Amino acid sequence: MGKLINISELAIELDLVNPKSKKPLNYVLRYWEKQFSQIKPKIINKRRYYSKEQVEIFKLIKYFLKNQGLTINGVKNILNTKINKLDDYNYNSLKD
């Protein structure tokens, strides 16, 4: 198992940070976690930790929601059909 990162580190890596307080927006990640069955954090001492693979899924979710303007359901459809092909996913080949 590779290195795990906690929810705050992940929020910072994804640039989900409150611009004023600079606090990580962990609630966004917890919401996405509830919405997307592909995300299953490791819970250690009641804290969430994510693997490299999970981080990649979060990056895709953020890309589709924030950059492409898709809905949660739209992203769910993409992840459900493409989850096995994430490794050979090419962001540039995506068509709206």
C-alpha positions, 0 to 999 in steps of 0.5 A: 500500500502506498502513502496515504494522505488525510482529508485536509492534505487532499483538500489542499492538493485539490485547491479546495481551500477557503480563500479568506481563512486558507482553511481546507474545505473538507466538507466538499470532499466528504460530500463527494465521498457520499455521492460517489461509490468509487471513493472509499477512504481508509478510516484510521483513528476516526480520521479519513485517509486516501490512497493515490488511486482515490486521489486520482478519482477526486481529481477527475471528479473536481475536473468534471464538476469545476472545469467541465461544468457537469452535474453530480449525476453527469460525473457519476455516469462517466465514472460508472462507465469509465472507472475501469479505464481511468488509467488510460483516461486522456483529459484532452480527448474528452468531449462534452 
